[in-house]
Amino acid sequence: MKVGIRTPLGILLAVTLMAAGAVRAEPPSLRKQGDATQLVANGKPFLIIGGELGNSSASSEAFMAPHWAKLRAMHLNTVLAPVAWEQMEPTEGKFDWTLLDSMLKAARANDLKLVLLWFGAWKNSMSTYVPAWVKRDQKRFTRAALPDGRGVEILSAFAPEMLKADQKAFAAVLAHLKAVDDKDNTVLMVQVENEIGMLPVARDYGPLANAAFAQPVPAELVNYLTAHKDSLTPAMRKMWLDRGAKSRGSWTELFGEGDAAAEVFTAWHYARFADELARAGKAAYALPLYVNVALNRPGRAPGEYPSGGPLPHLLDVWKAGAPNIDLIAPDIYFPNFAQLLDVYHRPDNPLFLPEANGAGTATVPANALFAIGAHDAIGFSPFSIDSIDDKPGALAQSYDLLSQLEPFILAAQGRGKMAGFKPRQSYDGSLDFAPDVRTLGDYRFTIAYADIQRPEANADTANYGGMIIQTGPEDYLIAGQGITVTFEPVKGGSAGIDSAFEGRFESGKWMAGRLLNGDQTHQGRHIRLEPGKWQIQKIRLYSYK
Ligand code: DGJ
């Protein structure tokens, strides 16, 4: 049937189309809910249950072809994928979007979102992802230099042509995304460069860098430190306040001799570069942008680790220098995961974990529930995810729980209705088995880590953990493995189990399994999520005197 615009159906169609056209495409954004920051995509809060591809995987459409469906099957909703400058702009000014477009198409076909990693001027400090026309033109694109003048394979942040060329390419990528993706919101965020930082010395010693180092500390940095005097990181307090909180002077006068001043200087200039890149990108398409961090091992000198990156002791410098960067995201390959989350989760820094250890690491599945449950993380993503998608093991199980719980997590974020827990681990790997206590609503929960009596099970205990979400006055969802949970009313008296079910959410609907009682709850004394079996229990408590 031909539908003329004057028929009732035709009018309805025209009105609907007009209404659809009137809906403005909005890029993904960050929005406050309570004291949390949420990522919003397609107009709704979104939780990144993610994984980052190996560095070279996304360089080939054919290589990636079999992986997309496997990643979706292991319950990922987002893939973090590199976009290499050398492949996007192989000839200056001529962009090739074939690879990027194929990635968007594959992600959409598999119901996956993307976070793109801009491997531009720097990737793990080095400048190996820049196009050959940049690499080979040492006159225009100055290299960073060692104290003896020798160049390194790191382009200098002080070369104006470098920033211009990187900005142009980055803005072109963002403009392309706006053109092809602003209605779909397939791309959620973009990472600016990768693990920025100077190696193997604390700063660039080339002529441009030396000239900048001879200048006084910029007023913008001093003004920031002054305005945030009471909330500076302990390390910055020590460096700047202990030296008299000077408001003008050289880098050495304000921050100390040698590597200390050199590293603050490096951090400031890297932050400014990243900020300028972000500003140009956002002008094209205002996606949330972040930088990731190569964390430093204790006791090492700047240059032995990437000097001047957005490290714990330099967070104030980066916040001052890069206001267009929405968040600083730690890559955590060390065991002291919980301690590092305390550092990077701040009122001005929502938590995102782009590289939460290698995907196959045994602590990763519990860390995912912990980061999201305890820190309102907007997303979690271990590294080299495509290397385990044939045998994802426990990660697929914990991601299955997270994807079932996603609506409850998003509703609870920032509202004091969610807790996450796992045994705390130190940098040296030692574990603190002490039970954790969390209060949600009218009940206080004590979470003990099962098998803590068996020293031989210690290795496994590091992998235990979970989360509790309050869904009603006396209703809770408990998810995880290896935990035993007891409870008491906050206002006194005792608490008992009204009901405890195992089960799962299918398309948001609870499908109850066994009603747990008797031995399964120790005759009503506790809720137990046994080791090795990732699960959700839906419980209702009651109190008595
Ligand atoms: C951290 C980097 O950010 C990644 O791109 C990758 O190189 C890993 N290290 C390898 O462990």
Residues whose N, C-alpha, C, O or C-beta is under 5 A from the ligand:
A	BS01	DGJ	E195
